[in-house]
Amino acid sequence: MTSIGIVANPASGKDIRRLVSHATVIDNNEKINIVERIVLGAQSLGVYKVYIMPDSYNIGYRVLDKLKLCEELKCEIEVIEMIRTDSMEDTVNAAEYMEKKGVGCIVTLGGDGTNRAVAKSVKNTPLITISTGTNNVYPVMLEGTVVGMAAAAVATGKYDSSLFIARDKVIEIYKDDELKDIALIDAVISKDVFVGSKAIWDMDTIEKIFVTRSHPASIGFSAVVGCKKLFMHTMISEHMWT
């Protein structure tokens, strides 16, 4: 039975950057609308079951009720029964559950942090990432219906997955030879000793930046490395022509 999983993070897109940097706001009602379109798109191309992570806003249950009410739901929706902590651990545990259930694809709604949490437990399941957070480099802005159809195309196994699925790099963080954490885009060493709002304001506190990808037009610390790389490339080109 073809199935997919959906991880919709109700906490993404709600940090301090909404107040100080005009960051995009995608509220939980819009996340419900996106999940509805994912389900409808997926079921139209052969998905029979959708697993959804439980959360504090009950996104999964609201989607189930709305689609049943309008008589559009053809597939089965299961909101995973698990102990909720309303923390990152919910995402880690839900993704692990979905992979054990053998879903053909997992769709995430969140930012870089949400996808990092999913990547902690997912080993072989393809991901499609929808940006609903801030400073996103890993997930992108995608239309829910198209994502649902793409997830179904992957999950049904009718196509050669090597043509459109690629593994991404990760940064592994060790302490005393013990793996402590991972990062999908960047890891930064800062001299600042206070966590505070989890945002770095003073660039002078940064000692090192490690990245898996870099581009000057991206957001966040990977853009710093991207600009540095572009500058070095420009300098080398100018030197070769002089």
N, C-alpha and C positions, 0 to 999 in steps of 0.2 A: 504494500500500500504506500503510494507516494506521499511523503510528508515534508513539511518545512517547519522551521522554528522562527519565532519573532521575539526579539529582546527590545522592548521599548522602555528607555530610561526616563522616568518622570522627573528626575532631578536635573537632567541636562538642560542647559540654556537658562540657568537661574542664578548664576554667580554674580560677584560684585561688578563684573565688566559691563553688565546692563546699566549700571549707574555711572560709570566713569569713562566708558569708551564707546557708547552708542552701539553696543553689540546687538546682533539679531535676537529677537525674542520669538520663540516658537512654543506656545503654551500647550498644556496637556490635551486640550480639546482638539487642537490641530493634529497632535500625535494620534489621537483616536481616529480622526478622519484619514490620516495616512495609513494606519493599520487596516482600516476598513478597505481601502483601495488595494492594499497588498493582498488581502484575503480574496477579494473579488477577482483580481487579476490572476492569482495563483490557481484558484479553483476552476477558472475558465480554461486552463491548459492542463488539467489533469491532476491537481493536488487534491487528495481526499482528506487529509488531516493537517491541522495547524496547531502547533504547540506554542503557547504564549507565556512569557514570564509573568508571575504575579507581582503586583506593585502596590504602593500606597494609594494610588489614584484609581485603582481597579480598571486600568485601560482594557485589559483582556475581556473582563466581564461586560464592560460597557459596549465594546465592539460586538460581542456575542449577542447582547440584548437588542442592539440597534439593527443588526443584520437579520435577526430572527423576526423582529417587528415588521420590517419592510419586506419580509419573505424573499430575501435575496441570498440567504445562506444555503449553499448546497453541500459544502464540505463539513467536516467535524472540527470544532474548535475545542481544544483542551487547555484550560488555564492550569498550569502545573501546580500540584499540591505539594508545597514545601514550606519549611519554616522560614518566615520572612524576617529579615533583620533591617530592611530599608537601608541597606548599605551596598557597597561594591560586591560583597560576598553573594548577594542575591543573583547578580549578573553572572558571576563565576559559577555558582551552583546550577543555575538554570541552563547555561550553555553546556555544562558537563552532562546534565540530564538529557538535553536534546541530542547530543552526540551519541550517548549510550542508546537512545531510542532509534538511532539510525536515520535521522532526518537528512534529506538530500541537500539542504541549504539552510543557512541561518541568516535572517535579515536583522540588522541592528538599527535602532533609532537612537542617536546620541552623538557624542563627540569622540575625540581621541581617547579619552579616559574610559568610556564605555567599551570601545573596541579593544582596548588593552585588557580590560577585565575578561572579555570573551576569549581573547587569545591566550589567557592563562590556562584555560582548560580544554579548548578546542585544538585538536591535533590534525584532523584530516577533513573536516567538514568545510565546504566552501562558504565564504561570507559575502554578503552584499550589504554595503554600509550606506546609510542615509544620514546626512548631517542634520542634527537638530541641537547642536551644542555651540561652543565658541572655540575660536582659534583652531579650527579643524583643518588638518592636512590629510589625515587618513580617510575619513568619510567625505562624501560629496553630496551636493544637492541633486536629488533624483526624484522623479515622479513615482508615487506609490503604485499606481496601476502597472506601469512599465516594470518596476522592481518585482512585483508579484508575478508577472509573466516571465521575467528572466529567472526568478527563483524556481518556478515550475519547470522551465526548460532545463535547468541544471539538475533539479531533483529527479525528474523522470528518467534521466540517463539515456535519452534518445540520441544525444549528440556527443561527439568526442570532446570530453571536458578539457583535454590538453590544448584545445584551440582557443579557449577563453578563460581558463583558470590559471593563475600564477601564484606562486608562494611569495610572501613578503619577508623581508629581513626583520629581525628583532634585535634589540640591544638587551643582553643579559647582564644583570647586576649581581655581582658576587661579593660576599663578605666572608673572609676566612675560608675560602673554597666552597662556600655554601650559597646556592642560588637564592637570592632574596626577592628579586622582582624582575620584571621585564619592561621594556618601553618599545613602542611601535615606531615612533618618529624621532623623539629626542630625549636625551637625559642630560641634565645640567647639574654641575657642582657649584654650589653657592656658599659663600661665607656667612650668609645671614643665618642667625640661630633661632629666629622666631618664625613659626608657621603662619600665624595671622590669617589673612584672607586667602592664603595659598596662591598669591600672585607676587611676582618679583617686580619691584618698582625701580630699584636702583641697579643699573647695569654694572656698576663698579663692584658689586658683590659677587659677580659671576667669575669663576675661575676657569672652567672648561665646559665645552658644549660637544656632546656626541650625538650624531644623527645617522639615521638610516637612509634619508633622502634629503635633498636640499634644492631649493629653487628661490630666486630673489622675489618671486611674486607669490610665495606661499605666506602663511600666517605663523607667527611665533618664532621660536629660536631657530628652526630649520631655515628660515629666511635669512638669518644672520650669516649662516654658513653659505647659503646660496649667493648672497651679495659678495662675500669674500671670494668665493670661487669665480664669480663673474668678473670681479676686479682683477684677480690673478690672470684669468684667461685674456682679458683686455690688455694687460701689461705685457704678457708674452707675445700677443699678436702684434702690438705696436713695436716691440723690440725686434721681431722678425722682419718687419718692413722698414726698419731704419738702418 
